[in-house]
Amino acid sequence: MSRLTLSSAPSGSVIDSGIYGHFAEHLGRCIYEGLWVGPGSSIPNTHGLRNDVVAALKALKVPVLRWPGGCFADEYHWKDGIGPQPERKRMVNTHWGGLVEDNSFGTHEFLLLCEMIGCEPYVNGNVGSGTVQEMSEWVEYMTFDGDSPMARLRRDHGRDKPWNVRYFGVGNESWGCGGNMRPEAYADEYRKFQTFVRNYGENKVYRIACGAAVDDYRWTEVLMRDAAKYMDGLTLHHYAWEPRWNEKETATGFSRGSWFRLLASAQRMDELITRHKAIMDQHDPDKRISMIVDEWGAWHKEEKGTNPGFLYQQNSIRDALVAGMTLNIFHKHSDRVRMANLAQMVNVLQSVVLTDKEKMLLTPTYHVLRMFQGHQGARNVVVDLEKEDLPESPGLPRFSASASLDSHGTLRLSLCHLDPDKEATLSVELPSGTSMAKAKGEVLTGSTMDSHNTFAKPNEVKPTAFSAFHMDGKHLSVKMPARSVVVLTFEA
């Protein structure tokens, strides 16, 4: 039996709600059909935004949304997406499918979406093919309340008062699709561009620099050495994928070996954050600069019969475990990780929502994020989990766990059991004084390794009440089903 001990010492760092952020790129059916159907659509909408999807995202309490990319950000010219929609400039989306982008969803539509969901916008600027002036004018257009060319242009397009846009990314994946730069070259470009990302009035911009891909530790070293004092956040990108994903293994119908390889890839996030964080600590011991994991999630081979450039994939209980264990890792490192953006919100990669014309469903990943909601803004409680690897995958732990304590004294414990076949019992030592009087639990699992929701059966995988836990002497005994995510709540 594995053992888990929750610290009784003073609480750790606050789990920033930004860790539960999302990402929406002009890619496949994420924006068009997923979020935006246009005001003339027969699908119920508000100013062109799907009512059902907006309601689902609002219920999820999405804290922050990143847009317009991704690789698309560095070929996006924001002035093409403002003004009367029929007059907007059309372009070819060269990164994702080569389709014509009509720019009907632009700055005003994105910021309206954020207002409707109740989240903060995170805008990613164009360094790769854009100019300093273009980026500077975008910030002015969105945030300046005075009399200036861009403020007047915004008013001409129907918005009198500026928006509050706190988060602004200066380029995306500048080591790859954003320019194929060396870290020294990007550090210089970042220093130049961010100079003209100005604060207007009370809008204080949180400047986010493009960080490393996966294990490029030299990139982090150079950016922290050469540009740390000019940034508030530094990004990291890591996707969980099965090494043979481009051959046979897909999001459903996969092999047992694929189960373990994908989860091991997701678990690698802990090592990546630990090592990048150590470099950041050398240059920023006070932890002023946030690590922002603004692209993460499971990346599978696209579904058969769909456009390969659309990256549409199903979402199973295995993906729910990827989400749960990754969030547990972010909680562990919440002293430095203060935002993360799941890729992507609708119909692309590890989505929380899938749509098919007028139909919509919630994925297992959606349910995990909803179950974990209570961790947002609470203090991380340090956990000591006795290491027990799964026999078929040395190095991959059987369990993943994190805990938090909120301002009301409520303790939450989130657990993932990664074994695809067998249930197992976890012994938990709770902090002294924890009350069992109002303890309750919720579980998400599936009948098979690839259990998932379809439009014909949208509730195949959904949370249910969980009661398989009790006090056994001084320890809490939790009987975890195979392939399951459990959240236990202990009210003060």
N, C-alpha and C positions, 0 to 999 in steps of 0.2 A: 504494500500500500504506500503510495506517494504521500509526502507530507508538505504542507504549506503553512508558513508562519507569517502572520501579519504583524508589522512592527507596532509596538505600543509607545515608541518614542514620539517626540513632536512631529507633526505632519511635514511632509516634504513640499515640493514645489506645486504650484497651482497647475492643474490640467487646463490649459487654455482652450476655450471653446473653438478656437480656430483650427485645432487638430481635426475637427469634424467637418472641414471645408470640402468643397466640391469643385469640379473643373468642367467647363462646357466649351468645346472647340467647334469651329465650323468644319465639321468632319462627319461624313455619312449623314445619318438621320438624327444627330444630337440636337442641333438647332432647328433645322427645318423638318417638320413632321413631329419631332419630339417635344420641343418647347414652343415653337412658333408655327402656327398654321395660317396666319394672316386674318385680318378682320372679316374677310369675305367667306371664310370657311364655314361649312355646315357643322363642323365640330365645335361645340360650345367653347367660346373664347372671350377674353376681355382684351380689347385693343390688339387682337391677333395672338395673344398668349393663351395656350390651352388651359382651361379652367381645372380639368381633372389633374393634370400634372402639377400645376402651381399649388393646388390644395394638398397634394401628397408631399411636395417638398416643404411647404409651410408646416405641415404636421411633423416633419422630420426635424424641424428647428435648425435648418441649414444656417450656419453662422457666417459663411463667406463663400463667394463664388468667383472663380478665376475665369477670365475670358479676354481675348478671342482665341487664344491658343497658348501653348502648343506651336508646332511648326507653322501653322497658319498665321500666327501673330507677326512673324517676320516677313510676311508678304502682304500684310493688311495695311491699307492706307485709309485712315479713319474718315477722312473727308468724303470718301466714296459712299459711306454709310450714313449720311445725314441729309436732311432736306426731304422734299416730297418723294415718296417711295418710287413712283413710276419714272422719276427723272434720275434716279441713282445709277451710278456707273456700274456696269457689269464687268466681271473679271473671271478668269479661269482659276479654279482651285487646283494648282499644280501638284500640291502635296497629296491630296486625298481624292483620287478618282478622276481628276481632270474635268470635273463638272463645272458648269457656269454658275458662278455665285452672283446673285442679283442684288446683294447688299440690302435686302428689305429688312434684315435684322441688323441694326447698327447700334451706335452709342445710346440713343434715346430708348430704344427697345430693351437693350440690356439693363440699363439703369432702372427702367420701369419694372422689369422682371425682378430685380433685386428688391425694389420697394414692395412689390406684391408678395414675395417670399418672406421678406423681413430680414434679409441678410446684407452684409457689407460687400460692396464690389471690390474685386481685385482685378485691375486692368493691366494687361501685359503689352508693353510698347514695342515698337518695331525698330530694332537696331540693325538687323541684317540687311534690309533693303530700304530702310527709311532714313530720315535726316534728323539732326538735332532740332531744327526748326519745327519739323512736323510733330515730334514728340512734345516739344515745349508748348506748341499751340494746342495740342490735345488737352494737356493738363489745364491750360488757361480756359479753354472752351468749357470744360466740365466744372471748374472750381472757382473761377473768378467772378466776384459779385459787382465789380466796378464797371467803368466805361472803357472798353477796349475793343479792338477788331473782333476777337474771338467771342467775347461776351455778347457783343451786338449780334454776331452770327447765330449764337445759341438762341438769343431772344427772337431773331427772325424766324427760327424754326420751332417756336412755340414754348420755349422753356425760359421763363423770366429769371427765377432764382437758380443759383448753381446747385450742383449735387455735392454731397460729402463723399469724396473718393479718397480714402486713406491709403490703400495698398496699391502700389504701382511697381510693376516689374520692368526692369530695363533690359529687354532682350530675353530670348528663350533659347535654350540649348545652343548657345553660341559656339560650342565645341563641335556642333554637328549641323543640323538643318538651319540653324540661325546664323551661319557664316563660316563654319569650319575654321574657327580662330584658334590660335595658341592662347594659353592662359594669359601670357604677358600682353598680347595684343588686345584681348578682351578687357583686361584690367584697365588699360589705357582708354579704350572706348567707353567703358562704364564710367570712369572718372569724368570724362568729357560730357557724356549724355546726361548723367544725373545732375550735373551743375545747373542744367536748364529745366529740370523738373522742379518747379518752384512751389513754395508754399504761398497760397493766397488767402488772406484773412485768417480765419480760424481753422482752415483746412491744412492740417500738417501731414505731409506725405510721408509714408513709411516706404523708404526706397529699398527695393529688393533686387539684389544682384543675381545673375545666372551662376549657379553653382555646378557641382560635378555630376557627371554621369556615373552612377554606380560606384566603382572603386578607384576612380581617378583622384587619388589623394594629392597628387602634385597640383592639380587644378585648385583645390581648396587651399593649399599652402601658398600658392602665388596670389590668389585673390585676397586672402587674409593679410598677406605681407604687403601688398601694393595698394589695396583699396579699402581696407577694413574701416577706416575712419569716415568713409563716405557712404557706408551702407548701414541699413537697419536689419536686413535679413539676407541670408545666402541660401540658395536652393539646393536640393538634392533630388535626383530622379532614380527610382528603382522599381522595376516591374517584376512581379513573380511570374515566371513562365517555365514550362516544362521544356527541357532542352531539345526535345524532338517535336515541339509544337508545330513546326512547319511541314511535318510529314503526315502523321496519322492521328496523333492525339488531339482531341478537340475538347470543347467545354463539357460535353456529355458523351457517354459511351466510351469513356477512357479506361485504361488498364489500371490494375492495382499499382504497378510501378509508377505510373503517371501521378497517381494520388500522392505518393510520398515525395516524388521529385518536385512537384509544384509547391507543396507545403514547405519543403526544405528551402526552396528558392525564396519563399515569403519570409521564412525565419532568418534568412541572411540579412534582413533589414536591421536586426539588432547589432550585428557586427559592423555594418556600414556606418550606422549612426555613431557607434562607440568610437570608431577610428577617425571619422571626420570630426566628431566632437572634440576629440583629443587635440587635433590640430587647431581648431577654433579656440580651445581653452588656452593654448600657448600664446596666442595673439590677443585674446579677449578674455582674460581671467574673470572679469566681472560679469560675463555672459550678457553683455548688452545686445549683441547681435543674435538674432533668432536663426535657428536652422528651420527652413521651410521646405517640407517634402511635398512640393506642389505637383508632382505626378507620381502616383503609386496605384497599385492594384494588380489583378490577374490579367494576363494577356494570353489569350488562346488563339488558335487558328480560327479564322472567320467561319461562320456557319455555311454549310454547303448551299449553293444556289444563290448566295448573296455576293454583292460587289466586293472584291477583296480590299478595295480602297476605303470601304465603309467601316471596317473593323467591328462588325456586328457579331456578338456572341451571346450564347445562353449563359445562365447564371445559376449555379447549383449550390448544394449544401457545402461542397468543397470550397467554393468561393466565399461563402459565409464564414468559413473557418479562416480563410486568408484574411478577411476583413477583421475578424475578432482578434486573431493573434497579432496582426499588425497594429491595431489600436492599443492592445496591451503593451506592445513595444514602445509606441509613442508615449504612453502614460509613464512608463519607466524612465524615459529620457525627457520628461516635460520641463526639466530645468533649462533645456536648450531648444527642444522642438516645440514651437509655439503655433505653428500652422502646418496643415497637411491638406492636400486636395486630391480626393479620390478621382481617378480617371476611368470613365467619365460619367456624367450625370444621367443621361438618357441615351439608350440605343447604341452605345459605343463602349467597347471594352467592359470593365466591371461596373455596369450600370446599376443604379438603384431602381430605375423605372424602365420598362420596355413598352413600346406602343406599336399598334398595328392599325392604321387608319383611326377609327373612332375608339378602338379598344385600348385599354391600359392595364398593366399588371405591376405589382410590386415584387421585386426579386428577393431572394434570401438575404442578399447583402443589405437591402433596405431595412429588413427586419432587425439585423444585427445593429445597425446604426441607431435605430429607434430604441432597441433594448439598452444600449450603452449611453443613451442621452443624459442620464443623471450624473455621469462623470464630468460633464462640461462645467468648468468653473469650480470644481471641487478640488481639494488638496490630495495629491497623490500619497497613498500609504505604501511605504516600502514593503515588498513581499520577498520572502525567502522560500523559493520552491526547490524542494529536493529533486535533483536531476535524475530523471528516469527516461532513457531513450526508448523509442519504439524499436522492437527487435528487428524489423525489416528495414529500418532506416537509421543506422547509427549516426548520432549527432542531432537527430530530430526529436525533441522532447515529446513525451506523451501528453503533457498538459501545458497550457499557456495560461497565465493569470495576471491580473492587476486588481488594485483596490483603491478606493478613494473615500474621503470623508467630507461631506458638504457642510455648509454654514449652519444647517439645522441639526447637525450631529448625526445625520444618516450615513451609515457605512454601506458601500456597495462593493461587491466582489464579482468580477467578471472572469469566467472560466471557459476554456476551450479544451475539448478532449479530441485529440487528433487521430486516435485509432479508428480505422474505418469499419471494424468488425465487432469488437468486444467492448462491453461496458467495463468500467473500472471505478474503484472507490478512492476518493481523495480525502485525507485527514487534514483538517484545517484548524490551526490554533488562532483563535480570534483575539483581538486586544481585550484586556481585562475590562469588565464593565459593559461589554456588548450585550444588548438585550435581545433575547429570542422571542419576546412577547409578540412583536409585530413583524417577525421575519417572514419574508415571502420570496418566491422564486419564479423564474420564467425560463423556458427552454426552447431552443430551436434545433430540430434534427430532421432527418429524412429516412425513409425506409430503405434507400439504396445509396451508394456512394455518389451517384449523380442525380439524386432527387432534385427536381426543379419545378418551377411554375410555368404553365403554358396558358395561352389565351383560352383554351378549352377547360383547363383546370388551374385557375389562377391562385388557388389556396392549397395546393399540394404541400407546400412548405410554408408554415407559418408558426409563430410562437404560441405556446400553450403554457398553462400554469405548471409549476414544478414543485413537488413536495418531497422528493427523495433525499431529504437531508434531515439530520437530527443530531442532538448532542450526545456524544459517546464519552462519558467522563468529562475531561477538560477540553476535548476536541470535538469539532464539528465534523461529522461524517457525511460526505456528499457522494452519492452513487450516480456517476456520470454515464449517460447512455453513450454508445459508440457515436462517432462523428457528430458531436453536439456542442452547442454554445449555451451556457447557463449564466444567468445573472441573478445573484442573491442580494436582497436588500434588507438591512437591519435598521429599523427606525430607532431614534434615541428614545 
